[in-house]
Amino acid sequence: MKDRIRKVREDNGLSLTKFAAVLKTSVAAISRYESGDRVPSDALLNSISREFHISYAWLKTGEGPMEDPMPDDDKLNRLTETYRSLPDRLKSLVDALAQMDPEWYKTLDEAFAEIERRKNGGA
């Protein structure tokens, strides 16, 4: 379990301090879970599962898929929260995207694919 907890933290790019803050626990506790010195409570495992959309069964036993897909309602709620926290300049970008003709999405997708290809060394 210790390696799975560390994997969740590292896959989310979080330091021990930030991970502990999200889970409302101490850095020392997280450190002890990751070292295997302590076994986390079911409540903490539930918190990790909920906060990071990780399968509780995978977290506890290592069985099954790691990801626990977020329900669409949760995605929309998270998107709404994120939008509300954006600076006005970024909100206007999101607003413009939302008002685009759907055909433009294909053009944008192709542009992003080209950028990614060039970033990865393609000509």
C-alpha positions as CSV (number, residue, x, y, z in Angstrom):
1,M,0.0,0.0,0.0
2,K,2.9,2.3,0.8
3,D,4.0,2.3,-2.9
4,R,0.5,3.0,-4.1
5,I,0.1,6.0,-1.8
6,R,3.4,7.4,-3.0
7,K,2.4,6.8,-6.6
8,V,-0.8,8.8,-6.2
9,R,1.1,11.6,-4.7
10,E,3.9,11.6,-7.3
11,D,1.5,11.1,-10.2
12,N,-0.2,14.3,-9.1
13,G,3.0,16.2,-8.8
14,L,2.5,16.9,-5.1
15,S,5.1,17.3,-2.4
16,L,4.5,15.6,1.0
17,T,3.4,18.9,2.4
18,K,0.9,19.6,-0.4
19,F,-0.4,16.0,-0.3
20,A,-0.9,16.2,3.4
21,A,-2.7,19.5,3.2
22,V,-5.1,18.2,0.6
23,L,-5.9,15.2,2.9
24,K,-5.9,17.4,6.0
25,T,-3.3,15.3,7.8
26,S,0.3,15.8,8.8
27,V,3.4,15.5,6.7
28,A,4.8,13.1,9.3
29,A,1.7,10.8,8.9
30,I,2.1,10.7,5.1
31,S,5.8,10.0,5.5
32,R,5.0,7.1,7.8
33,Y,2.4,5.7,5.4
34,E,4.8,5.9,2.5
35,S,7.6,4.3,4.4
36,G,5.3,1.5,5.6
37,D,5.8,2.3,9.2
38,R,2.0,2.9,9.6
39,V,-1.1,1.7,7.9
40,P,-3.5,4.4,7.0
41,S,-7.1,4.3,8.2
42,D,-10.0,3.4,5.9
43,A,-11.1,7.0,6.3
44,L,-7.8,8.3,4.9
45,L,-7.9,5.8,2.1
46,N,-11.4,7.0,1.3
47,S,-10.2,10.6,1.2
48,I,-7.3,9.7,-1.1
49,S,-9.8,7.8,-3.3
50,R,-12.3,10.7,-3.4
51,E,-9.8,13.5,-3.8
52,F,-7.7,11.9,-6.5
53,H,-10.3,9.7,-8.3
54,I,-8.4,6.5,-7.4
55,S,-10.1,3.2,-7.0
56,Y,-10.4,2.4,-3.3
57,A,-9.9,-1.3,-4.0
58,W,-6.7,-0.6,-5.9
59,L,-5.4,1.7,-3.2
60,K,-6.1,-0.9,-0.5
61,T,-5.2,-4.1,-2.2
62,G,-3.5,-3.3,-5.5
63,E,-6.2,-5.2,-7.4
64,G,-8.1,-3.8,-10.4
65,P,-7.6,-0.5,-12.2
66,M,-6.0,2.4,-10.4
67,E,-8.3,5.0,-11.9
68,D,-11.8,5.5,-10.6
69,P,-13.5,7.5,-13.3
70,M,-15.1,10.7,-12.1
71,P,-18.9,10.9,-12.7
72,D,-19.9,13.5,-15.2
73,D,-21.7,15.6,-12.4
74,D,-18.4,15.7,-10.5
75,K,-16.5,16.7,-13.6
76,L,-18.9,19.6,-14.2
77,N,-18.7,20.7,-10.6
78,R,-14.9,20.7,-10.7
79,L,-15.0,22.5,-14.0
80,T,-17.3,25.1,-12.6
81,E,-15.1,25.6,-9.5
82,T,-12.0,25.9,-11.7
83,Y,-13.7,28.4,-14.0
84,R,-14.8,30.6,-11.1
85,S,-11.2,30.7,-9.8
86,L,-9.7,31.8,-13.1
87,P,-8.4,35.3,-13.7
88,D,-10.8,37.3,-16.0
89,R,-8.3,37.0,-18.9
90,L,-8.5,33.2,-18.9
91,K,-12.3,33.3,-18.3
92,S,-12.6,35.2,-21.5
93,L,-10.6,32.5,-23.3
94,V,-12.9,29.8,-22.0
95,D,-16.0,31.9,-22.9
96,A,-14.6,32.3,-26.5
97,L,-14.0,28.5,-26.8
98,A,-17.6,27.8,-25.5
99,Q,-19.1,30.1,-28.1
100,M,-17.1,28.7,-31.1
101,D,-18.7,26.9,-33.9
102,P,-18.0,23.1,-33.3
103,E,-16.1,22.9,-36.6
104,W,-13.4,25.1,-35.1
105,Y,-12.8,22.5,-32.4
106,K,-11.4,20.2,-35.1
107,T,-9.1,23.0,-36.3
108,L,-7.9,23.7,-32.8
109,D,-7.3,20.0,-32.1
110,E,-5.2,19.8,-35.3
111,A,-3.2,22.8,-34.3
112,F,-2.5,21.4,-30.8
113,A,-1.5,18.1,-32.4
114,E,1.0,19.9,-34.6
115,I,2.4,21.8,-31.7
116,E,2.8,18.5,-29.8
117,R,4.4,16.8,-32.8
118,R,7.0,19.7,-33.1
119,K,7.6,19.7,-29.4
120,N,8.4,16.0,-29.6
121,G,11.0,16.5,-32.3
122,G,8.8,16.0,-35.4
123,A,9.3,18.1,-38.5
